[in-house]
Amino acid sequence: MSAFATDHFSSRHEPPSPGDSAQPAASTATSEEANRRVALAESLAGLSPRPAYSTVVLAGLVRVLELAVMALSGFAAHIAYLGFGWSLDVLVAIPAISLAALAAFQALSVNTVPAFRDPAWAMVRMAGGWSFAFLIALAAIFFMKHDLAYSRVWLVSWFIFGFALLMLDRVVVSVIVRRLTASGSLERRTVIVGGGPAGEEVLRELAAQRHTDLRICGVFDDRADDRSPDVVIGFPKLGSVDDLVEFARRTRIDLIIFTLPITAEERILQMLRKLWVLPIDIRLAAHAAKLRFRPRSYSWIGSVPVLDVFDKPITDWNVVAKSLFDRIVGALLLVLLAPLMALIAIAVRLDSKGPALFRQKRHGFNNEEVEVFKFRSMYVDQLDHNVVKQVTRGDPRVTRVGRFIRKTSLDELPQLFNVVFKGNLSLVGPRPHALQAKAAEHPYEVVVDGYFARHRVKPGITGWAQIHGWRGETDTPEKIQKRVECDLYYIENWSLLLDIYILAATPFALIKAENAY
């Protein structure tokens, strides 16, 4: 961590040259105040916050739970009083009244995280919504002259029993949500870009909000003069925007709020060029802007109006859908391909001494290092775990079996274990590159501006670049440039249907293996 402190949280950021592991402390931090910020930022970045849970998904799950509670309480009340004889009127009424109550709850804003934390306030509104649904149902029954089709005792029993279960449900939900909040799983870890009066005003408004899910970690600002103090109403200045990029890769950050005025357009753009590669929501505070837009142009963080600049790709229910797709389809593929993988493992062992599998570190989500599984395609004594030298045509390090499985990408099949059991890879996504991978003897991040933006989502076994022929050796800058362009297109246009299409197209793309050796 000492190298991290001196390299990444200095008052000025200078990326290390290839091969260097750390920069001398004297070249990056020369004052005691700068060193204090370094230590503070390092301690914050060293925290291991729990993974964040989506509040959108949480609210959706509570809706489904409460819909089930209302419907099941209606069926239970009917069984208790009338037995198992069901009429069509009852089978229609139970889901209809339950859905009407759910719609009322939604209109009364009781399915939000603040409402989950304050069950007493929510219960009062839920009582009104539950009563409203039954009043609507009774009015419909009366005007449709179906009053003889329903038991009054059953309706009253359902009303009382269902309401009691809803209240109990809210108490349980409140306990769970408060525990998740206390553990940090529901908080949005937030940093402010821009100190001075504008930053102070935004921080005051955010700090004054009740029942907020924001946790302000600190302030980042490129200015090092009096316009940007080291502490803004108790929140420390942790460094520059360059430092923020590394900070976000060391600890979980969910939201970045710019407090700079819109008139500082050039300065904002310069900062955004550095930050857009991060898988983080970026907002521009608009409360102090002289240019006023219509209310619908803003989103709101409490009472602070903001303009949406960048959104984290693949969030909320999309994350759930993609994760389920990966695990379910990945598990099916593992079962179907198990005989083929067993044959490949035997062939690798018979062809040369050594294990059938080997592990290699790659760049994963948000630049994190992940360890992926592959079938061994090289002789054991010539394995290149860091891919210092890319494999070329006729490379003597590659075994006979290795040439075949590399050309057909069968050596990648063990990465299904990463997808199904570790969860650090996806079936479809930007391919995970080796840590020291190069194009024309230059690191990828030097060749391609914004290269790390491809790490805003989980890497995948196959991807948009692979089915368009951009796989294998990257001996020219153009090859890695095209690959990254395909990766960014995939990230910006992701859908489950696109994943299915890429998976279906992959076997046909492997037939054209011009660059794979």
Order of alpha helices (4+ residues) and beta strands (2+ residues): alpha-alpha-alpha-alpha-alpha-alpha-alpha-alpha-beta-alpha-beta-beta-beta-alpha-beta-alpha-beta-beta-beta-alpha-beta-beta-alpha-beta-beta-beta-alpha-beta-alpha-alpha-alpha
